Amino acid sequence: MRYEWPGNVRELENIVERAVILSRETFISPNALPINLTKESAQREIVLENTLVGRSIKDVEKELITNTLEQTGNNITKTAEILGLTRRGLQYKLKEMGIR
């Protein structure tokens, strides 16, 4: 993992302390590190930026909901939970977007 540490030693200390607290394993995994430190996250940001530019929020929201539904096998409760919505809120959005 490469990171140029634009901050000071306190930044490094804070990140290590946070990783120790958040890690549920006996070692610090990449999941416990801030997203901007991992190589994958940098690649995701590039892909995300390229796929979102010039699109409306409604289009992006519809695609996100549709993709999440596919990943959960069309499980509304699980999809709502992943997206941080209530089941009823997701059902409203689905109806509004003409998905169901």
N, C-alpha and C positions, 0 to 999 in steps of 0.2 A: 504494500500500500504506500502510495506517495502522497505527501501533503506538505506544502511549503511553510506552514506555521506562520502566517502573517501576524499573529498575535504574539504575546510574550509567554514566559514560563507559566504564568497563572492560567493562561488558556489551556496549556497542556495539562496542568494539574487538575483543572476543573473537568476536563474531558476524561481523564483517567479515573478520577473520583466518581464521576457520573457512570462510567462504564462498569466500575466495580459494583456500584449500587444496583444498576439495572440488569447486570448479567445474572441469569438464573442457573448458570453452569459453573463448574469449578474453574473455568478459565474465561477470559474476556473474548466474546465472539464479536464478529463484525456487526451483528444486530444491536449490540449494546453501544456502538459508536454513533455519533451524530451522522446523519445521512450525507452531509457534504464531505465526509472523509472517505467514503467508500468509492471505489472505482466504478462500481455498477451504478451508483446513484448519479455520478457525473454523466455516464452514458444515457441513463434514463432521462436526465434533464435535457440533454440534447435532443433525444427522440421526442420527448414531450413537447419541447419548444417547437420543433419542426412540424409536429402533427396538430398543434393547437392554433398556431398563428393564422389569422384570417378566418377563423371559424367562430360562429356565434356560441354563446354560452348554452343556449337551448340545445344546439346540435351536439355539443360536447357532453352535456348532461344526459341526453338521450343515448348516446353511444356508450357512456359509462354505465348507465343503468342496464342497457341491453347486454353488454359484455359481462357484467356481474351476474345477471340472470343466467346467462349461458354457463358461466363457471359454477354456479350453484345448482345446476340442473333445474332451473326455473323455480327454485324455492324462494318464495316471496319473503318469508320471515328471515331467512339467512341473508338474502340480498339486502333487505332493509337494515339489518344489523351491521353488515359490512359497510354500507354507505352512511351509517349514522342517522338513519331515518326511522320513524315509527312505521309499523306495517301499514297502517292506514294512510300515512303520508306517502309512502311508496305507491300504494294502490291508486291514490289520487293522481300522482304524477304519471303513472302508467296510462290511466284513463285519459288524462289531459293530452298526453303525447300520442295517443292512439296506438299504443303498444299492445294493450289488451282490451 
